[in-house]
Amino acid sequence: MNSTMSTTKYRSPILSTCDIGRYKYRIVMNSDQENTGMTSRRINVEKCLLDMNDVWENVERDTVEHKAVIQYGLFSKMRAECGL
């Protein structure tokens, strides 16, 4: 599995966070400036063991884990905003 670890403060907007099992997940919006002057945006998922604060690992895109966290995290955020 290809993964990178992040221990720095996050500068991209955090869209949602959720705890599932032994992990804390965060869904973030990343923006990249391309040579053409266009900015591309993508949603990334990162995870951290609950007892290991500030050591975040990227979750590979297009995996069941990645898709499930996005669905669960964004749905939970929408429910909270609607007061459900």
C-alpha positions, 0 to 999 in steps of 0.5 A: 500500500502506498501511503505518506505520513503527515505530521504538520498542521493541516492547511487544506480545509477539513470537510469532516472528521469521524471516528470509526473503530480504532481510527480517526478519519478526516476528509480534506479538500486539496487544491493543486495549481497546474502549469496552465493556471487552472486549479484542480481540487480533490477530496482526500481521506487521511487516518490516524490511530486514536492514540497517535495524535498528529500522525496522519496517513493517506488512505488510498483512493478508490478503495472500499475504505476511502469510499466508506469514510467519505460517505459516512463522514459527509452524511454525518456532517449533513445530519449534524447541520440539519439537527437530526 
